[in-house]
Amino acid sequence: MTYSARHPRDFAYPTSLSPRTLPSLVVILKRQITGNNPKILLPKKKMVRSSLIVSLVVAMACLTGGAMAVRYTVGNDVGWTSPPNITSGFYEDWASNKVFMGGDFLEFNFKGTQNVAVVSKEEFDRCKKVSKVLGEGEEGEGYVYLLPANANGMYYFISTIKSHCEGGQKLAINVASSVPFLSSLSSDSLSVLVSSILSALFIH
């Protein structure tokens, strides 16, 4: 597979605490708080503070700006393609259960002769044949789009080839931004902070 932009493997991803790492951290804390972890035994009278801890971790995760970048393959195995390989609404359905954030990657794998352009909402709705495209190529080629770190709001992508867009080769995604707070702290620093809070609440 060849790409007309740098492949995600060429980028260094940040490693700080983020909303995406929150579920596993909450599970660990729940095990510690409920005593399911054999190495940590807590007095029952202090277990009532579990909701406070979980709330604290949620708040910290939401306020941390260094979310792990995620690479999304647009259309999964179907790739970036046109009818009859897809039907109208296919890419809308693909994006419906995903959370896109600034710093994420969109990998457009071309199936057949394809191109991809980023457009305005009006151009998206009208399937306007804009002259400037991000990338174009043949079967086996592709384009990787890096969502800007400060991205926030809707992003629109279409194919400008023939009537591909009218047939459903168009993608609209809502990109959420992260709050740049505590981003200067490393994962180790955050771990120490969480451990200190646990000690203060449960040991003293």
Protein Blocks (a to p, Z undefined) as FASTA:
>chain_A
ZZfbdcfklpccdfbdcfklmmmmmmmmmmmmnopamkbccdfklmmmmmmmmmmmmmmm
mmpmbbccddddehijnopaddfkbcehklmmmmmmcccdehiacddddehjdddddddf
klmmnopacfbdfbdcdehiacdddddfkbgcjdddddfehjlmmnopacddddddddde
hklpcfklmmmmmmmmmmmmmmZZ
